[in-house]
């Protein structure tokens, strides 16, 4: 929602696509999905820009591993990937704080 306030031109373009494909007399359905490419892309960008949750799905190690001097035993440890950590790892990924 913040992105729509910050980028009203994006909201206007999505609204125009919705009006063109769906109109103003009904709600969108799954049948409309293939005909809404801008809205699909906008939703993906919103989820990339600001994920809904800070953690991804849990993972279990398949074999013993050492990471930065710490032992992680096979099948015993649930590991979580931090989505926000990846998002802001500027030494690995370029800055993505701009909604595009």
C-alpha positions in Angstrom: 0.0 0.0 0.0 2.9 2.3 0.8 4.3 1.7 -2.7 1.0 2.8 -4.2 1.2 6.1 -2.3 4.8 6.6 -3.2 4.3 5.6 -6.9 0.9 6.9 -8.0 1.8 6.5 -11.6 2.1 2.8 -11.1 -1.2 2.6 -9.3 -2.8 4.6 -12.2 -1.5 2.3 -14.8 -2.6 -0.8 -12.9 -6.1 0.8 -12.4 -6.3 1.6 -16.1 -5.5 -2.0 -17.0 -8.1 -3.3 -14.6 -10.7 -1.0 -16.0 -9.9 -2.0 -19.5 -10.0 -5.8 -18.9 -12.6 -6.1 -16.2 -14.6 -2.9 -16.3 -16.4 -1.3 -13.4 -19.4 -3.6 -13.1 -17.8 -6.7 -11.7 -14.9 -8.0 -9.7 -11.9 -9.7 -11.4 -11.9 -13.5 -11.6 -9.1 -16.0 -12.2 -10.2 -16.0 -15.9 -9.0 -12.4 -16.1 -5.5 -13.4 -14.8 -3.8 -13.9 -18.2 -5.2 -10.6 -19.4 -3.6 -8.6 -16.6 0.1 -8.7 -17.2 0.9 -5.3 -15.6 -0.9 -6.1 -12.4 0.8 -9.5 -12.3 4.2 -7.9 -12.6 3.3 -5.2 -10.1 2.3 -7.8 -7.5 5.6 -9.7 -8.1 7.5 -6.5 -7.7 5.7 -5.6 -4.5 6.5 -9.0 -3.0 10.2 -8.6 -4.0 10.4 -5.1 -2.8 8.8 -5.8 0.6 8.2 -9.5 1.4 5.1 -10.4 3.4 7.1 -12.4 5.9 10.8 -12.0 6.8 11.6 -15.7 6.6 11.3 -18.3 3.8 10.2 -21.9 4.3 12.3 -24.0 6.7 14.9 -26.4 5.3 16.5 -29.5 6.8 20.2 -30.2 6.1 20.8 -33.3 3.9 24.4 -33.9 5.1 26.8 -32.7 7.8 28.1 -29.2 7.1 30.3 -26.6 8.6 29.4 -22.9 8.2 31.6 -20.2 9.4 33.1 -22.5 12.0 29.8 -23.9 13.2 28.8 -27.5 12.8 25.4 -28.2 11.3 24.5 -32.0 11.7 22.7 -33.9 8.9 18.9 -33.9 9.2 18.8 -32.4 12.7 18.6 -28.7 12.1 15.8 -26.7 10.5 17.4 -23.8 8.7 15.6 -20.7 7.7 16.6 -18.4 4.9 16.0 -14.8 5.8 14.4 -13.1 2.9 15.0 -9.6 4.2 18.7 -10.6 4.8 19.0 -11.5 1.2 17.2 -8.3 0.2 19.7 -6.1 1.9 22.9 -8.1 1.4 24.4 -5.2 -0.6 27.7 -6.9 -1.1 26.0 -9.8 -3.0 22.9 -8.1 -4.5 22.7 -4.5 -5.8 20.4 -2.2 -3.8 16.7 -2.8 -4.4 15.1 -0.2 -2.3 13.5 1.5 -5.3 10.2 0.0 -6.4 10.5 -0.7 -10.1 
